[in-house]
Amino acid sequence: MLKRVVIALLIALLATPLLWGVWQWSYSEALDQLEVRGQGNLSLASDRLVSQFERYRQLPVVLSDNPVLRDAVVRDPKESFQDINIFLEHAADVTGALDILLLDRSGTTLAAANWRGDGFIGVNFAERPDFVRAMNGALGFYHSQENADDPRGFYFTTALRDDAGNITGGISIKVDLEVLEVKWRGDPEIIFFTDTNGVIFIANRHTLLLRVYGDYEGLVADDKESLRYVRTQLQTMFPFNADEKFGHTRWLQIEDTEIPMRSLYLKIPLPVIGMTGNILLNLKPVEEQARLRTALAAVFLVMLGLLIMNLLQRRRTLADLLEIEEKATAELEVRVAERTAQLQSANEHLVQAGKLAALGQMSAGISHELNQPLAAIQSYAENAVILLERERTGEASTNLSQISNLAGRMGRIIRNLRAFARKEGEPATQVDLVKVVEDTLELAGIRLREKNVVVHWEKPATPVLVIGGGVRLQQVVLNLISNATDAMDGQDDPQIWVDISRNGAVLLKVRDNGPGLIDKDKIFEPFYTTKPVGEGDGMGLGLSISYGIVQSFGGQIVGENHEEGGAEFRMELTPSEAV
């Protein structure tokens, strides 16, 4: 008995550092997996925010070419701007902008979409950074909350020019940040965006808004910088401790009940909007996984200890049998029979212990092979559960589709999304139009399958090289396919035909079997749309922007009704060999 106790204590002493090492390794590996998932979710959330801003980023540029606004900015200040107010009010209703401001060269507001209420008419924004940047010929952006009752807003501002190219004023678009936040509040991850002052200006948790993640006293004392906030609403950050664990930053706090007590903290810079994206990931699953693996290792060590003690017991039993054999042959036969039965039972236990030991050795390998895909699948599944609880079945279905496609299609879809979201700034060059169509169909594939749209596309055997920009051409083709899909919504047999042909120039045709075009002479005008106002994507700018993109490449785009029914858009591009 004493010998067994000594062996047990010895195994316990040896097992303690081993189990601690297993816990450390499991915790570190789980942290790595959580960071990969967190970086992906933070990138998706940041891309989602930037893409939402992108809808409004182009709006002031489009409006700056409007002759009504260009003429109004040089109008005699004594004249009424009532017609301009009504025009801006209509444009804001169509686009979903919170406000649209017409500014003169000095920065004073001449007209505004919110002219009926307490608007900004007469207010001067000459020193605001977005206006200063616009007056220097660039697109300016700015965020602020002017009054306690005003929603937090993000501004995009550009210059108005006369026919000679001289800057005569500016046009500024205000985006309601609270409307954008509503769509992703309640997500399991804590996501917030801080500006250069460390102020949390956008977040999916209300308690984090307007907390200062930085020098609170210094910001409040800075009369210039603090003007963009309502000082009485600024708060200090909740108390927390940050430490480094296995190369990862953790946040530990107990004050805010909406924030996990222990979180993994990640961040990503977003210079395109002048902010930093941040995410807090609950560490509870990491700790549970580390505890589970440590428990499995403990079970394995217990089984190993039992095996050793059984072997020692067997050795002692054999020694007893030899001793009995020396005393008497008759007694030996009886005891041999008894001991044989005991040995058979011991052998059965040894076989079972061996099986459990092998299973323990295999568990780490099995876990390694399953954890990475399971982590991604678990993330989409958790989101799907939340969406189903909110009866957002369409978005939940998309998540479930992502799970089934994860093994083969995720890499290509993510690369296409990143390529499409990239802001292309290079001049027109040689582009393979066939690859543009292929990538666009890949990108639109999920939505086409959801809508049961049949695509007829015969890929040319060789590349078709044209003059253009790959990302911008992909934007045009995706817009044409998306419009065709929307036009056939609810139709029994929706079909799209995509064709590339040569006739001196290169022709790309996109045709559908939908209801056709109602007024083909207006389809490329800004804000013209047949979609009801308020349906998210019905801003009426897609075809107008596409028209400008194709013209910038020296091409043409026309739309008309096909003789067999439906709408057909033809894009004419310059072949590369013609340059």
Secondary structure, 3 states (H helix, E strand, C coil): CHHHHHHHHHHHHHHHHHHHHHHHHHHHHHHHHHHHHHHHHHHHHHHHHHHHHHHHHCHHHHHHCCHHHHHHCCCCCCCCCHHHHHHHHHHHHHHCCCEEEEEECCCEEEEECCCCCCCCCCCECCCCHHHHHHHCCCCEEEEECCCCCCCCEEEEEEEEECCCCCEEEEEEEEEEHHHHHHCCCCCCCEEEEECCCCEEEEECCHHHCCEECCCHHHHHHCCCHHHHCCHHHCEECCCCEEEEECCEEEEECCCCCCCCCEEEEEEEEECCCCEEEEEEEECHHHHHHHHHHHHHHHHHHHHHHHHHHHHHHHHHHHHHHHHHHHHCHHHHHHHHHHHHHHHHHHHHHHHHHHHHHHHHHHHHHHHHHHHHHHHHHHHHHHHHHHHHHCCCHHHHHHHHHHHHHHHHHHHHHHHHHHHHHCCCCCCCEEEEHHHHHHHHHHHHHHHHHHCCCEEEECCCCCCCEEEECHHHHHHHHHHHHHHHHHHCCCCCCCEEEEEEEECCCEEEEEEECCCCCCCCCCCCCCCCCCCCCCCCCCCCCHHHHHHHHHHHCCCEEEEEECCCCCEEEEEEECEHHHC
